[in-house]
Amino acid sequence: MVSVIPHTAAPADPVIIAVDPDGWYPAVDVTALRLRTGLDGTWTDARLTPVVREEADAIAGVLTEWRAGKQARGAASLAAVDPDQTIEGTPLTVWRWQAALDGRVRAAVIRATRDFHATGDGHTRADALEPTADEWLGRAHEALSRLMGRPRTVVELI
């Protein structure tokens, strides 16, 4: 008879990365992003970090005009846009930006994983993965719309 003692891994130290050269957007805790999006260790921090930066840059591109307007009104950072509206001490603007980033990163990982696993049987399952990536992108778009205060419309094609 063999006895096996289960190993409990110690929690990883947070991996914090800067995603904005001037610090207007908050730094990203990649470890927390993993927890929020359900990413496991398949994607190492070294592999995930460039994806996070790329998606943060894409979001910054979408928010360019919105950010310029907020800076013109005196907001020195995303957190300073509307600092009175908070959840657990974090401004809603930061929550919404994080939600957008989470959605874009998770969608990017799903699409890359589809390419990675798309051999033989993977092609059959690829269509099942695609709606999931689209759902994560939908969450990201929703978060950006809420962040910018833009009305949202859902249109279904017949």
Long-range contacts (C-beta under 8 A, 24 or more apart in sequence): 15-45, 15-49, 17-49, 17-52, 17-53, 19-52, 19-53, 19-56, 19-57, 20-56, 20-60, 23-77, 24-67, 24-71, 24-76, 24-77, 24-78, 25-56, 25-60, 25-77, 25-78, 25-97, 26-77, 26-78, 26-79, 26-94, 26-97, 26-98, 28-52, 28-56, 28-98, 28-101, 33-98, 33-101, 33-102, 33-105, 36-98, 36-102, 37-102, 37-105, 37-106, 37-109, 37-136, 38-106, 39-106, 39-109, 42-113, 43-109, 48-105, 48-109, 51-105, 51-108, 51-109, 51-112, 52-101, 52-105, 54-108, 55-101, 55-104, 55-105, 55-108, 56-101, 58-104, 59-97, 59-100, 59-101, 59-104, 59-140, 59-144, 62-144, 63-144, 63-147, 63-148, 66-147, 66-148, 93-147, 96-143, 96-144, 96-146, 96-147, 97-143, 97-147, 99-139, 99-140, 99-142, 99-143, 100-140, 100-141, 100-143, 100-144, 100-147, 101-140, 102-136, 102-139, 102-140, 103-136, 103-137, 103-138, 103-139, 103-140, 103-141, 103-143, 104-136, 104-137, 104-140, 106-133, 106-136, 107-133, 107-134, 107-136, 107-137, 107-140, 110-136
